[in-house]
Amino acid sequence: MKKGMEVMKCLVVYMSRYGSTKRYAEQIAKVLNCRVCAHNEVTDTLLAESQIMILGTCILEGRLEGASVYQEWIEAWPDKSWILYTVGLSNPALTNFDPLMAAAFKPEVLERITEFHFRGTIVYKRLDFMQRLAKQLEDSKEHSLDTVSLGDVERSMLETYGTTYDLTEESSLEPLVARVRAIQKGEK
């Protein structure tokens, strides 16, 4: 960036149910030295004065929490740079997020979004899927836990069942931060 040019102002907004999305938002804001707030604290003034909007949301039950609010903002403020990050339990390197994104946003809105996907924290006491899975295995005459093939991640999840299993990685934010800095430098 040339000397004397003003840095494009960023705002990090999050919708967080269990805390991981908020934690990522705070980390992003700290690295970028910008403001962070919950989605229900956003005002028209904040939207108007920010050129780069970083929106965080969690994936719950196969959908993006609060995507309709974000879609309204993106449609109302098309001149901004929009970055969306999702936080869920699946491994982003192994997950196709296209169907999830297509179900949450109109195609013309998706074209304006740069997306990133991160892993969150599993708080087992808030989940009941492990109990359902165990019950299904127990009821099955064809399978038992002895015959279920488990990878390292699945084994770790089972070993930590009943506790909190943190899958967040601050280093995973580097591509998002790099994208924001590129936008601030005027790069496409």
C-alpha positions in Angstrom: 0.0 0.0 0.0 1.3 3.5 -0.9 2.2 5.9 1.9 -0.6 8.2 2.9 -3.4 5.9 1.7 -6.0 5.0 4.3 -6.3 1.3 5.2 -9.7 -0.2 4.2 -11.7 -0.6 7.4 -12.7 -4.1 8.4 -15.5 -5.4 10.6 -15.7 -8.9 11.9 -19.2 -10.1 12.7 -20.1 -13.5 14.2 -23.1 -15.7 15.0 -22.0 -18.2 17.5 -24.0 -20.8 19.4 -21.3 -22.6 21.4 -18.3 -20.2 21.2 -16.0 -21.4 18.5 -17.2 -18.9 15.9 -16.8 -16.1 18.4 -13.3 -17.3 19.3 -12.3 -17.2 15.6 -13.8 -13.8 15.2 -11.8 -12.4 18.1 -8.6 -14.0 16.8 -9.2 -12.5 13.3 -10.0 -9.1 14.7 -6.9 -9.2 16.9 -4.6 -10.0 13.9 -6.2 -7.4 11.6 -6.6 -4.8 14.4 -10.2 -4.2 13.7 -13.6 -4.2 15.4 -15.5 -7.4 16.2 -19.1 -7.7 17.3 -22.0 -10.1 17.4 -24.5 -10.0 14.5 -27.2 -8.4 16.7 -24.8 -5.5 17.6 -24.3 -4.4 14.0 -25.7 -1.0 13.0 -26.2 0.6 9.7 -23.4 3.0 10.7 -21.0 0.1 11.2 -22.0 -1.4 7.9 -21.6 2.0 6.1 -18.1 2.7 7.5 -16.6 -0.7 6.8 -15.3 -1.7 3.4 -14.4 -5.3 4.2 -17.0 -7.4 6.0 -15.9 -10.6 7.6 -18.9 -12.7 8.6 -18.7 -15.8 10.8 -21.4 -18.4 11.3 -21.7 -21.9 12.6 -22.9 -25.0 10.9 -25.7 -26.5 12.9 -27.9 -29.5 11.8 -26.7 -29.1 8.2 -27.4 -25.4 7.8 -25.7 -22.1 8.2 -26.9 -20.2 11.3 -28.3 -16.8 10.4 -27.5 -16.9 6.7 -30.6 -15.0 5.9 -29.4 -12.0 7.9 -26.0 -12.0 6.1 -27.7 -12.4 2.7 -29.8 -9.3 3.4 -26.7 -7.3 4.3 -24.8 -8.5 1.2 -27.7 -7.6 -1.1 -28.1 -4.2 0.6 -24.4 -3.3 0.5 -23.1 -4.7 -2.8 -20.1 -2.3 -2.9 -18.3 -4.1 0.0 -15.8 -6.9 0.0 -17.6 -9.9 1.7 -15.8 -12.7 3.4 -17.7 -15.5 5.1 -16.2 -18.2 7.3 -18.1 -21.2 8.6 -17.3 -23.2 11.7 -18.4 -26.8 11.9 -17.2 -30.3 13.0 -16.2 -31.7 9.6 -12.7 -31.6 8.2 -12.8 -28.7 5.7 -10.1 -30.5 3.5 -12.5 -33.5 3.1 -15.9 -31.7 2.9 -17.7 -30.2 -0.1 -19.4 -27.1 1.2 -21.0 -26.2 -2.1 -24.4 -27.7 -1.4 -24.6 -26.1 2.0 -23.6 -22.7 0.6 -26.1 -23.0 -2.3 -28.9 -23.9 0.1 -28.1 -20.8 2.2 -27.5 -18.1 -0.4 -28.8 -16.9 -3.7 -26.4 -17.5 -6.6 -25.8 -13.8 -7.1 -25.0 -13.4 -3.4 -22.6 -16.4 -3.5 -20.7 -14.7 -6.3 -19.8 -11.8 -4.0 -18.6 -14.0 -1.1 -15.1 -15.3 -0.5 -15.6 -18.3 1.8 -13.4 -20.1 4.3 -14.3 -23.1 6.5 -12.9 -24.0 9.9 -13.3 -26.6 12.5 -14.9 -25.9 15.9 -15.1 -27.4 19.3 -17.2 -30.4 20.2 -18.9 -30.1 23.5 -20.3 -33.6 24.0 -22.8 -32.7 26.7 -24.6 -30.6 24.1 -24.7 -33.3 21.5 -26.8 -36.4 21.5 -25.6 -37.9 18.1 -23.1 -40.1 19.9 -25.8 -41.7 21.9 -27.9 -42.3 18.8 -24.9 -43.8 17.0 -24.1 -46.1 19.9 -27.8 -47.2 20.1 -27.8 -47.9 16.3 -24.7 -50.0 16.6 -26.1 -51.8 19.7 -29.3 -52.6 17.9 -27.6 -53.8 14.8 -27.0 -57.5 14.5 -24.6 -57.0 11.7 -22.2 -54.6 13.3 -20.5 -54.0 16.6 -18.0 -51.5 17.8 -15.4 -54.2 17.2 -16.1 -54.2 13.5 -16.5 -50.4 12.9 -13.4 -49.0 11.1 -12.2 -45.9 12.9 -9.6 -43.4 11.8 -7.4 -41.4 14.1 -9.9 -38.5 14.3 -12.8 -40.8 15.1 -10.8 -42.7 17.7 -9.8 -39.4 19.4 -13.5 -38.3 19.4 -14.6 -41.5 21.1 -11.7 -41.2 23.6 -12.8 -37.7 24.6 -16.5 -38.5 24.7 -18.1 -36.7 27.6 -15.6 -33.9 27.6 -14.8 -31.0 25.2 -12.8 -31.8 22.1 -11.2 -28.6 20.6 -10.6 -28.8 16.9 -10.0 -25.1 16.4 -6.7 -24.1 14.9 -5.5 -20.5 14.9 -3.1 -21.2 12.0 -6.1 -22.1 9.8 -7.0 -18.4 9.8 -3.9 -17.5 7.8 -5.5 -17.8 4.3 -8.4 -15.6 5.4 -6.1 -12.9 6.9 -4.0 -13.0 3.7 -7.1 -12.5 1.6 -8.1 -9.4 3.7 -4.6 -8.0 3.4 -4.7 -8.5 -0.4 -8.0 -6.7 -0.6 -6.5 -3.8 1.4 -3.6 -3.6 -1.0 -6.1 -3.3 -3.9 -5.4 -6.8 -5.3 -8.3 -8.8 -6.8 
